[in-house]
Amino acid sequence: MAPAIALVLLLTLTGCEEPQQTTVQAPAETADRAGVTDGVWPAFHGGGALTGQADPLAGPPYRVRWQYRAEAGFAAEAALVAGVAYLADEGGTVHALDLATGEPAWTWSADSSFAVTPLAEAGRVIVGDLDGMLHALDAATGELAWTLDTGAPIHASANAHAGRAFVANDAGLLLCLDAATGRELWRYAGGDRINSAPALGNGLALVAGCDGFLRAVGLDSGEQAWTAELDSLTGGSPAILQGRAVVGTNAGTLAAFGLVGGAQLWTVALSEGRFLYATPAVADGLAVTGSRDGNLYAAGVGDGELRWRFATGGDVDGSPAVSAGRVYATSADGRLYVLALADGAEHWRFTAEAPFAAGPALGQGVILLADTRGGVVCLEPQGAEASGR
């Protein structure tokens, strides 16, 4: 589906400026965007340690570069690599969209639905479906390269390290595969459904889920290094920063564990029993997460002390991202919020046409949003063309 040529959107600005109605024109087709070299966002929450940290992005205001609409909604964010956005919708279609124009480079459909972020690794786009099938597509053409039956539904986005893909499923299995070929290198059996994308750091893969444990597994060996008991099951993933893993739970608590041995370092009750589905973004000594009580919370990574709270108008299931001292977070109220990382002060907001269950993807110089009704919006800094874009 071609992106719209002209868009009229309500951009609600906060801070010193009054809210205003803004008419946003799609950029001219002749605009030079071939030189985009900004950092990639190759997997859920940026991949790797799942910090949610993106390369520096110019601050607000932002404008719409393009829009796109799929036939089904999105439960997870996009991956952004080499000028392409890869998304998987709940109807079972993978979309590869040109980041310059929003035009589809290719689409590919499975026989099941998707609830995960695609992984872009080793020339493949790897995505697991709710029938338990893991599909690897050629990143350039969308042709199927290999498929693996994991034996149980996949709610956890895949991650990668050194050409290896790590993926977990509802049977509690964590698999390590050769990303190019799909060859299994090792498997680890946890206690119950693993909801989280594996966080990778310190030679470990960390996962959590319905058994109420945080589990650390050797990246190379697949052997269990340690387990740590949580105070509840969790739907989110851990994030790694400063030698510790930070993870939220369905009891509304946020906790930190040492990467050596898994000792609990602190825990803080944030949302009075409301789920913390979001994976925390960790940067500059702070962990920022969202709750189903509608709030964003920032706690100190070192001590767990609450630093600030910001109220949105809906559940915050999407995982926040951070860039250049700012927090980017979506809400079920259909808004993207841009806040100061240090104190939670609101810098800017964008109102979409539908609620968000997925967090934003930041990379390649843009913000990519995907909503629950199939809408995709690509935002760019207002001065993008002046900076050579």
C-alpha positions in Angstrom: 0.0 0.0 0.0 1.5 3.4 -1.0 2.0 5.9 1.7 -0.2 9.0 1.8 0.9 12.1 -0.1 -0.3 14.6 2.4 -1.3 14.1 6.0 -3.1 16.2 8.5 -2.3 15.2 12.0 -2.7 16.7 15.5 0.7 17.2 17.0 0.4 18.1 20.7 3.4 20.1 21.8 4.2 20.6 25.5 6.6 22.6 27.5 6.9 26.3 26.5 4.7 26.0 23.4 1.0 25.8 23.1 -0.7 22.8 21.4 -1.3 23.5 17.8 -2.9 21.9 14.7 -0.2 21.1 12.2 -0.5 20.1 8.5 2.3 17.8 7.7 3.4 17.3 4.1 5.1 14.1 3.0 8.6 14.9 1.8 9.1 15.4 -1.9 10.0 12.3 -3.9 13.2 14.0 -5.0 14.5 14.4 -1.5 18.0 12.8 -1.1 17.8 10.1 1.5 20.3 7.7 0.0 23.0 8.8 2.5 21.3 7.5 5.6 24.0 5.9 7.7 22.6 6.2 11.2 22.7 3.3 13.7 20.7 0.2 13.2 17.9 -1.3 15.5 18.3 -4.9 14.4 16.1 -6.7 16.9 13.6 -6.2 19.8 14.6 -3.3 22.0 17.7 -2.8 19.9 19.0 -6.3 20.4 22.1 -7.4 22.3 21.8 -6.4 26.0 18.3 -5.1 25.3 19.1 -1.7 26.8 16.7 0.1 24.5 19.5 2.6 23.7 19.6 4.1 20.2 22.3 6.1 18.5 21.8 9.9 19.0 18.7 11.2 17.3 18.0 15.0 16.9 15.4 16.3 19.3 11.9 17.3 18.7 9.9 18.5 16.9 9.4 15.6 14.5 7.4 15.4 11.3 5.8 12.5 9.4 8.1 11.2 6.7 5.5 8.6 5.5 2.6 6.4 6.6 1.7 2.8 5.7 -1.2 0.5 6.6 -1.2 -3.3 7.0 -4.3 -5.4 7.0 -3.7 -6.5 10.6 -2.3 -4.9 13.8 1.1 -5.0 15.3 1.9 -6.4 18.8 5.7 -5.7 18.5 8.0 -3.1 17.2 10.0 -3.0 14.0 13.6 -3.8 13.2 15.5 -1.1 11.3 18.5 -2.1 9.2 20.2 -0.9 6.0 17.4 1.5 5.1 14.6 -1.0 5.6 12.0 -1.5 8.3 11.0 -5.1 9.0 7.7 -5.7 10.8 5.5 -8.7 11.5 1.8 -8.3 12.0 -0.8 -10.3 13.8 -2.3 -11.5 10.6 0.9 -13.5 9.8 2.6 -11.1 7.3 6.1 -9.9 7.4 6.6 -6.4 5.8 9.9 -5.0 4.5 9.4 -1.3 4.0 11.8 1.2 2.4 12.6 3.7 5.1 12.9 6.5 2.6 9.5 6.1 1.1 7.4 3.6 3.1 6.9 1.5 0.0 7.1 -2.2 0.5 10.2 -3.9 -0.8 8.5 -7.2 -0.2 6.0 -9.0 2.0 5.8 -12.6 3.0 2.9 -14.5 4.7 2.9 -17.4 7.1 0.0 -19.7 8.0 0.0 -18.3 11.6 0.2 -15.0 13.3 3.1 -13.0 14.8 3.5 -11.3 18.2 7.3 -10.6 17.9 9.8 -8.2 16.5 11.7 -9.7 13.5 15.5 -10.2 14.0 17.8 -9.0 11.2 21.0 -11.0 11.3 23.4 -12.6 8.8 21.4 -11.6 5.8 18.3 -13.1 7.3 15.0 -11.8 8.8 14.1 -14.3 11.5 10.7 -14.4 13.0 8.7 -16.9 15.1 5.0 -17.5 14.9 2.3 -18.6 17.3 2.3 -22.1 15.8 5.9 -22.5 17.0 7.5 -22.2 13.5 10.6 -20.1 13.2 11.0 -18.7 9.7 14.2 -17.2 8.2 13.7 -15.0 5.1 16.3 -13.5 2.8 16.6 -9.9 3.9 16.9 -8.6 0.4 14.2 -10.6 -1.4 11.9 -12.0 1.3 12.4 -15.6 -0.1 12.2 -18.3 2.5 15.7 -19.5 3.5 14.8 -22.0 6.2 12.1 -23.0 8.7 12.4 -24.7 12.1 9.5 -26.2 14.1 10.3 -25.3 17.8 7.4 -27.4 19.1 5.5 -24.6 20.9 4.2 -21.1 20.2 6.7 -18.3 20.1 5.9 -15.1 22.0 9.5 -14.1 22.6 11.4 -12.1 20.0 14.7 -13.5 18.8 18.1 -11.9 19.5 21.6 -12.5 18.0 25.3 -12.5 18.7 28.1 -13.3 16.3 26.0 -14.9 13.6 24.0 -17.0 16.1 20.2 -16.5 16.7 18.7 -17.1 20.2 15.0 -17.7 20.5 12.7 -19.0 23.2 9.2 -20.6 23.1 6.2 -21.4 25.3 7.6 -24.9 26.1 10.4 -23.2 28.1 13.0 -23.9 25.5 15.9 -21.5 24.7 17.5 -22.4 21.3 20.8 -21.3 19.9 20.9 -21.6 16.1 23.2 -20.7 13.2 21.3 -17.7 11.8 22.3 -18.3 8.2 21.4 -22.0 8.1 19.0 -22.7 11.0 21.3 -25.4 12.3 20.8 -26.0 16.0 23.9 -25.4 18.1 22.4 -26.1 21.6 19.1 -26.0 23.5 18.3 -25.2 27.1 15.1 -26.3 28.9 13.7 -23.8 31.4 10.8 -24.4 33.8 7.8 -22.9 31.9 6.8 -20.6 29.1 9.6 -18.1 28.3 8.0 -14.7 27.4 11.2 -12.7 27.1 13.6 -12.0 24.4 17.0 -13.3 25.5 19.2 -10.4 26.8 22.8 -11.1 25.8 25.8 -9.9 27.8 28.8 -11.0 29.9 28.9 -14.2 27.9 25.3 -15.0 29.1 21.8 -15.2 27.6 19.2 -14.1 30.2 15.5 -15.1 30.0 12.5 -15.0 32.2 8.8 -16.0 32.0 6.0 -17.9 33.6 8.0 -19.9 36.1 9.0 -16.8 38.0 12.7 -17.2 37.6 15.4 -15.2 35.8 17.7 -17.7 34.1 21.3 -17.2 32.9 22.7 -19.5 30.3 26.2 -19.6 28.8 26.2 -18.1 25.3 28.7 -20.7 24.0 27.8 -23.8 26.0 24.1 -23.6 26.6 24.8 -24.6 30.2 22.9 -23.0 33.1 25.1 -20.5 34.9 22.5 -19.5 37.6 18.9 -18.9 38.4 17.3 -16.2 40.5 13.8 -16.3 41.8 11.5 -13.3 41.0 8.5 -12.3 43.1 6.1 -13.1 40.2 6.1 -14.4 36.6 7.0 -11.8 34.0 5.9 -10.9 30.5 8.9 -8.6 29.9 12.6 -9.1 29.1 15.6 -8.3 31.2 17.9 -5.5 30.2 21.7 -5.5 31.0 23.6 -2.5 32.2 26.5 -1.8 34.7 27.1 -5.5 35.5 23.5 -6.2 36.4 20.2 -7.3 34.8 17.0 -5.3 35.5 13.6 -6.9 35.0 10.0 -6.1 35.7 7.3 -8.5 36.9 3.6 -9.0 36.8 3.4 -8.0 40.5 4.5 -4.5 39.5 8.0 -4.7 40.9 11.3 -3.9 39.2 14.4 -5.8 40.4 18.1 -5.9 39.7 20.4 -9.0 39.8 24.2 -9.3 39.6 25.4 -10.9 36.4 27.9 -12.9 38.4 26.0 -15.4 40.5 22.6 -13.8 40.1 22.3 -12.3 43.6 19.4 -9.9 44.0 20.7 -6.3 44.4 17.5 -4.5 45.0 13.7 -4.6 44.3 11.2 -1.7 44.2 7.4 -1.9 44.1 6.3 0.6 41.4 2.7 0.0 40.4 0.8 -1.8 43.2 0.3 -5.1 41.4 -0.2 -3.8 37.9 1.8 -5.6 35.3 5.2 -4.3 34.1 5.1 -5.9 30.6 7.6 -3.4 29.2 11.2 -4.2 29.0 13.1 -1.4 30.8 15.3 1.0 28.9 18.6 1.5 30.8 20.9 4.4 30.3 22.8 7.0 32.3 22.3 5.1 35.5 18.5 5.0 35.1 16.0 2.2 34.3 12.8 3.4 32.6 9.8 1.1 32.3 6.1 1.2 31.7 3.1 -0.2 33.6 -0.5 -1.2 33.0 -1.3 1.5 35.5 -0.6 4.0 32.7 2.6 5.3 34.2 6.2 5.5 33.1 8.7 5.0 36.0 12.4 5.7 36.3 14.5 4.1 39.0 18.2 4.2 39.7 20.1 1.2 38.3 22.5 1.3 41.2 20.0 1.5 44.1 16.4 1.0 42.7 15.3 4.4 44.1 12.4 5.9 42.3 13.5 9.0 40.4 10.4 10.1 38.6 7.0 9.0 37.3 5.0 10.2 34.3 1.3 9.5 33.7 0.1 8.6 30.2 -3.5 8.0 29.3 -3.4 4.2 28.8 -1.5 1.0 29.5 2.2 1.1 28.7 3.0 -2.4 27.4 5.5 -1.2 24.8 9.1 -1.0 25.8 10.6 2.5 26.0 13.7 3.6 24.1 16.3 6.1 25.0 18.5 8.4 22.8 20.5 11.5 23.5 19.1 12.0 27.0 15.5 11.5 26.0 13.0 8.8 26.6 10.6 7.7 23.7 7.6 5.8 24.9 4.2 4.7 23.5 0.9 4.1 25.3 -2.4 2.5 24.6 -3.8 6.1 24.5 -2.3 6.2 21.0 0.5 8.6 21.8 4.2 8.7 21.6 5.8 10.7 24.5 9.2 12.2 24.4 10.5 12.9 27.9 13.7 14.1 29.5 15.6 11.0 30.8 16.9 12.9 33.8 13.6 14.1 35.3 10.7 12.9 33.1 9.8 16.4 31.9 7.7 16.2 28.7 9.4 17.6 25.6 6.9 16.6 22.9 4.1 14.2 22.0 2.6 12.7 18.9 -1.0 11.5 18.6 -1.6 8.5 16.2 -4.9 7.1 15.0 -4.9 3.9 17.1 -3.6 2.5 20.4 0.0 1.2 20.7 0.9 -2.2 22.2 4.4 -2.0 20.8 7.2 0.4 21.7 9.0 2.7 19.3 11.9 1.6 17.1 14.7 4.2 16.8 17.4 3.9 14.2 18.6 5.1 10.8 17.7 8.6 11.9 14.0 8.0 12.3 11.3 6.9 14.8 9.1 4.0 13.6 5.7 3.4 15.2 3.3 0.5 14.6 -0.2 0.4 16.1 -2.8 -2.2 17.0 -4.8 -1.5 13.8 -2.1 -1.9 11.3 -0.9 1.7 11.0 2.8 2.4 10.6 4.2 5.9 11.0 7.8 7.0 10.2 8.8 10.2 12.0 11.9 12.2 11.3 13.5 15.3 12.9 12.0 18.6 11.6 15.4 19.6 10.2 16.2 16.3 8.5 16.6 17.7 5.0 18.8 20.6 6.2 21.2 18.0 7.8 21.7 16.3 4.4 18.7 14.0 4.6 
